[in-house]
Amino acid sequence: MSTLVPLLSRGQIRQLPPQAREVVEYRKSGLSLNHIQGCPLDCAYCIRHTYGLWDQRQPLAVMTDAEAVATLVGHPYFRPGVTPLQLLNRATEPFLPAVKPHTFAVLEDLDVRGLTNHVLVITRHQMQAGDCERLDRLRHLKVTLLFTYSGITDRRIEPYPSEVAAASLKLATARHPRPYRTVFYWRPLVPGINDSDEHLRQAAALSAHADATVFTGLFYRDQIAAYYRDHQLPEPYDATARRKVVPETLERRVLAAIAGRGPLFRKTSCAVSYAHGLADYNGHYGVRELCDICPLGQIDRCRRGHRVPSTEEIHTLAGGVPDTESMEVIEITERAAVVASLPHEQPRYFLQHQLGFQIHDVRHPHHAGRHGRADIGWQEAGAS
């Protein structure tokens, strides 16, 4: 298929920031394919700030769709039928009119190969009935559409209205039967911006239109905080953090607002797995306090899928991928395996998804009851 967004030359690609040239990157919810970069929607909190791509508003391709799929399935971290995939989630919007044909080209290429992997497509854009019909024709992939909705009305922070995603969610979920699943992706929740009683009421009502709901907070990294300051935007927190920020009081209000409305989850992979009737591929069952809001049937499903690996098994898997030569397994408990000496996060996610078991880095301890979130807004708690 011909490229519908401009294809960069090799010289132009060499001028991109290093992380922007990384077409395939492992993130917690899946191996992420990003061969098209650039977005005009201008959400102030966009992760593109951290990749040096904020000023790239026009979508541009660093390779063709066919080359992108070949790069993905040939990647050292990819395993057919096992590795969860994310499509165009880091640097563009997959349902922009110019990008959408590429989104479908990749999905159809993967599907015709008979692959049964999870594929997550995150969108806030307008979907049409024809898009759903095209998704209906996929036969093998486990596709999940995650509709990003915040309810933020400050157009300096989020120029593209959340009402569009709400309408797309309703359209996509209304089709029965359908092979794909839908998730109400309630994010980012930010105190003082979109957490009023009315915001929570509206979001809770919308959650009824999805197969599952997941809520999460703001990635408030240094680059994003600098952008907020430079543009006189209301700064939500006094500090930045490596993890998403969901203060404890905000979580309690969210849980109260959505009680009885339908399946609610704290983690993306939990919602995606539930929607497809599978155990969580991230192995969150070991961190039992995460499960206290999950449907009982899903808890049982994850319990049956939970298996604690041995040190030897972890090392054997690690030996098949790069950047794990110096990895040490510090300890293994029912909750997680704690490892050290990994140069970056990506091998950890590979191991986690292969094992369906939590792999934690000793440098970034998880605290009991904080659900893998930033410390901002939580009382002191011991590491776990």
C-alpha positions in Angstrom: 0.0 0.0 0.0 1.3 3.4 -0.9 2.2 5.8 1.9 -0.6 8.4 2.5 1.4 10.6 4.8 4.7 12.0 3.6 7.6 9.5 3.8 10.8 10.9 5.2 14.1 10.5 3.4 17.0 8.8 5.2 18.6 12.2 5.7 15.5 13.5 7.4 15.2 10.4 9.6 18.8 10.9 10.8 17.8 14.4 11.9 15.1 13.1 14.2 15.7 12.8 18.0 17.1 9.4 18.8 14.0 8.1 20.5 11.9 9.2 17.6 13.9 7.0 15.3 13.0 4.0 17.4 10.1 2.6 15.5 9.5 -0.4 17.8 9.6 0.2 21.6 8.5 -2.0 24.4 6.0 -0.3 26.8 4.2 -1.8 29.8 1.0 -2.6 27.8 2.7 -4.0 24.8 5.4 -3.8 22.1 4.6 -0.5 20.5 4.9 0.3 16.7 5.3 4.0 15.8 6.4 4.4 12.2 4.2 7.4 11.8 4.9 10.4 14.0 3.3 13.8 14.4 -0.1 15.0 15.6 -2.1 18.2 15.3 -4.4 17.6 18.3 -2.0 19.5 20.7 -3.0 17.9 24.1 -0.7 19.8 26.5 0.2 16.6 28.4 1.1 14.5 25.4 4.0 12.1 25.9 5.5 13.5 22.6 7.1 16.1 24.8 9.5 13.5 26.2 10.5 12.2 22.8 11.4 15.6 21.3 8.5 15.5 18.9 6.1 18.1 20.4 6.5 20.5 17.5 5.9 17.8 14.9 2.2 18.5 14.1 2.0 17.0 10.6 2.1 13.2 10.6 5.2 11.8 8.8 6.2 8.3 8.1 9.7 6.9 8.7 9.0 3.8 6.7 6.2 2.2 4.7 3.5 0.1 6.4 4.9 -3.1 5.0 8.3 -2.3 6.3 6.9 -1.4 9.7 5.1 -4.7 10.1 8.2 -6.6 9.0 10.2 -4.6 11.6 7.7 -5.4 14.3 7.3 -9.2 13.7 11.1 -9.5 13.2 11.9 -7.7 16.4 13.8 -9.7 19.1 11.0 -9.1 21.6 8.2 -10.2 19.4 6.6 -13.7 19.9 3.6 -14.8 17.8 0.4 -15.2 19.8 2.0 -14.0 23.0 3.4 -10.4 22.8 0.8 -7.8 23.2 1.1 -5.0 20.6 0.3 -1.3 20.6 -0.3 0.5 17.4 0.7 4.2 16.8 0.2 5.1 20.4 3.3 7.2 21.1 3.6 9.9 18.5 0.3 10.3 16.6 -3.4 9.6 16.6 -4.3 6.4 14.8 -7.7 7.6 13.5 -6.6 10.9 12.1 -7.9 11.0 8.5 -4.4 10.8 7.0 -3.2 8.2 9.5 -6.3 5.9 9.5 -5.5 4.1 6.3 -2.0 3.2 7.7 -3.7 1.9 10.9 -5.9 -0.5 8.9 -3.1 -1.5 6.6 -1.0 -2.6 9.6 -3.9 -4.4 11.3 -4.8 -6.2 8.1 -1.2 -7.2 7.4 -0.9 -8.7 10.9 -4.2 -10.4 10.7 -3.6 -12.1 7.4 -0.5 -13.6 8.9 -2.9 -15.5 11.3 -1.4 -13.8 14.4 -3.6 -14.0 17.5 -1.8 -11.4 19.6 -3.5 -8.7 21.6 -3.5 -5.4 19.6 -4.3 -2.2 21.5 -5.4 0.9 19.5 -5.8 4.0 21.6 -7.9 6.9 20.1 -9.7 10.0 21.0 -10.7 10.8 17.4 -14.0 10.4 15.4 -14.8 6.9 14.2 -17.3 6.1 11.5 -19.5 3.1 10.9 -17.2 2.0 8.0 -14.3 1.8 10.4 -16.2 -0.6 12.6 -17.2 -2.7 9.5 -13.5 -2.9 8.5 -12.6 -4.0 12.0 -15.3 -6.7 11.9 -13.4 -8.3 9.0 -10.4 -9.1 11.1 -10.4 -12.8 12.0 -7.4 -13.6 14.2 -6.1 -10.6 16.2 -7.5 -9.7 19.6 -8.1 -6.1 18.9 -9.1 -3.6 21.6 -10.1 0.0 21.0 -9.3 2.2 24.0 -11.2 5.4 23.8 -9.4 8.2 25.7 -11.8 10.4 27.6 -10.9 13.0 30.1 -13.8 15.5 30.2 -11.2 18.3 30.4 -12.9 21.5 29.1 -9.9 23.8 29.3 -9.0 24.1 25.6 -5.5 25.3 26.5 -4.8 21.8 27.9 -7.0 19.7 25.6 -8.1 21.4 22.4 -9.8 18.4 20.9 -13.1 17.8 22.8 -13.7 14.6 24.8 -17.2 14.5 23.4 -15.8 13.1 20.2 -14.3 10.1 21.9 -17.5 9.5 23.8 -19.5 9.4 20.6 -16.9 7.0 19.0 -17.1 4.7 22.0 -20.9 4.5 21.7 -20.7 3.8 18.0 -18.1 1.1 18.3 -19.7 -0.7 21.2 -23.2 -0.7 19.8 -22.3 -3.2 17.1 -23.2 -6.8 18.0 -21.7 -9.2 17.5 -18.2 -7.9 16.9 -14.7 -9.4 17.1 -13.0 -6.4 18.7 -13.5 -5.1 22.2 -13.9 -1.5 23.6 -12.5 0.1 26.7 -13.5 3.4 28.2 -10.0 4.8 28.8 -10.7 7.4 31.5 -7.5 9.6 31.6 -5.8 11.7 32.6 -7.6 12.3 35.8 -6.2 15.5 37.4 -7.3 17.1 40.6 -8.9 20.5 40.2 -9.1 20.1 36.4 -11.6 17.2 35.7 -12.5 15.7 39.0 -15.6 17.7 40.0 -18.7 15.7 41.0 -20.2 16.5 37.6 -17.1 15.3 35.7 -17.2 12.0 37.7 -20.9 11.6 37.1 -20.6 12.1 33.3 -17.7 9.7 33.1 -19.5 7.1 35.1 -22.4 7.2 32.8 -20.2 6.8 29.7 -18.5 3.8 31.2 -21.7 1.8 30.7 -21.1 1.9 27.0 -17.8 0.0 27.1 -16.8 -3.6 27.6 -14.6 -2.4 30.5 -13.3 0.8 32.1 -9.8 1.7 33.2 -8.9 4.9 35.0 -5.5 6.5 35.4 -3.7 9.7 36.0 -1.2 12.1 34.4 2.3 11.4 33.3 3.8 14.6 34.8 7.3 14.4 33.5 9.9 17.2 33.6 9.3 18.2 29.9 5.6 18.4 30.4 5.9 20.4 33.5 8.2 22.9 31.7 5.6 23.2 28.9 2.9 24.0 31.5 5.1 26.7 33.1 6.1 28.2 29.8 2.5 28.5 28.7 1.0 29.6 32.0 -1.1 26.5 32.4 -2.4 25.5 35.8 0.3 23.2 37.2 -1.4 20.2 38.8 1.5 19.1 41.1 4.5 20.6 42.8 6.8 17.8 41.6 7.3 15.5 38.6 7.3 11.8 38.7 8.4 8.7 36.7 5.1 7.0 37.1 1.5 8.2 36.6 0.0 10.4 39.3 -3.3 9.3 40.9 -3.6 10.8 44.4 -5.2 8.5 47.0 -8.2 10.8 47.6 -8.9 11.0 43.9 -8.9 7.3 43.6 -11.4 6.9 46.4 -13.8 9.4 44.7 -13.5 7.6 41.4 -14.3 4.2 43.0 -17.3 5.7 44.7 -18.6 7.4 41.6 -18.4 4.3 39.4 -19.5 1.7 42.0 -22.1 -0.6 40.4 -21.7 0.9 36.9 -19.7 -2.0 35.4 -16.3 -3.6 35.3 -13.6 -1.1 36.5 -9.9 -1.7 36.5 -6.8 0.2 37.7 -4.5 -1.2 35.0 -4.9 -1.2 31.2 -3.9 -4.8 30.7 -6.4 -5.9 33.3 -9.3 -4.2 31.4 -8.1 -5.5 28.0 -7.7 -9.0 29.2 -11.1 -9.0 30.9 -12.7 -7.8 27.8 -11.4 -10.8 25.9 -12.1 -13.3 28.7 -8.5 -13.9 29.5 -6.2 -13.7 32.5 -4.2 -10.5 32.8 -1.1 -10.8 30.6 0.9 -8.5 32.9 0.4 -10.8 35.9 -1.0 -8.2 38.2 -2.8 -11.0 40.2 0.3 -11.3 42.4 -0.2 -7.7 43.6 -3.5 -8.7 45.3 -4.6 -5.2 46.4 -5.0 -4.3 42.7 -7.8 -6.9 42.4 -10.1 -5.6 45.1 -12.3 -3.9 42.5 -12.2 -6.6 39.8 -15.2 -8.9 38.9 -15.0 -12.1 40.9 -15.0 -14.1 37.7 -11.9 -12.3 36.4 -10.1 -12.7 39.7 -10.7 -16.5 39.4 -9.5 -16.4 35.8 -6.3 -14.6 36.8 -5.8 -16.9 39.8 -5.9 -19.9 37.5 -3.4 -18.3 35.2 -1.0 -17.2 38.0 2.3 -19.2 38.2 5.4 -18.2 40.0 8.5 -18.7 37.7 11.8 -20.0 38.8 15.1 -18.1 38.7 16.3 -20.5 36.0 13.2 -19.9 33.8 13.7 -16.1 34.0 17.3 -16.4 33.0 16.5 -18.8 30.2 14.0 -16.3 28.7 16.3 -13.4 29.3 19.1 -15.2 27.3 17.0 -15.0 24.2 16.8 -11.2 24.0 19.3 -8.3 24.0 20.3 -6.1 27.0 20.0 -8.8 29.6 23.5 -10.0 29.9 24.1 -8.5 33.3 20.6 -9.1 34.8 20.4 -10.4 38.3 17.3 -12.0 39.9 17.3 -10.6 43.5 14.2 -12.4 44.8 11.0 -14.1 43.7 7.8 -13.9 45.8 4.1 -14.6 45.0 3.9 -10.9 44.1 6.8 -10.4 41.7 10.3 -11.2 40.7 12.7 -8.4 41.6 15.6 -8.0 39.1 18.6 -5.7 38.9 21.2 -4.5 36.4 18.9 -4.1 33.4 19.9 -1.0 31.3 16.3 0.0 30.5 12.7 -1.1 31.0 12.1 -3.0 27.7 13.6 -6.4 28.6 11.6 -6.3 31.9 8.3 -5.9 30.0 9.3 -8.7 27.6 9.9 -11.1 30.6 6.7 -9.9 32.3 4.5 -10.7 29.2 6.2 -14.0 28.5 5.7 -15.2 32.0 2.4 -13.5 32.8 4.1 -12.5 36.1 5.2 -9.2 37.5 8.9 -8.3 37.0 10.0 -5.3 39.1 13.2 -3.4 38.9 15.0 -3.1 42.3 15.8 0.6 41.5 12.0 1.4 41.3 10.3 -0.3 44.2 6.6 -0.9 44.2 4.8 0.3 47.4 2.0 -1.8 48.9 -1.3 -0.2 48.2 -0.1 2.4 45.8 -0.8 0.3 42.7 2.4 1.1 40.9 1.7 4.8 40.9 3.8 7.9 41.8 4.2 8.7 45.5 2.6 12.1 45.0 -0.6 12.3 47.0 -0.2 9.1 49.0 0.6 8.5 52.6 3.9 6.9 53.5 3.9 3.2 52.9 6.5 0.4 52.9 7.9 -0.9 49.7 6.8 -4.3 48.5 
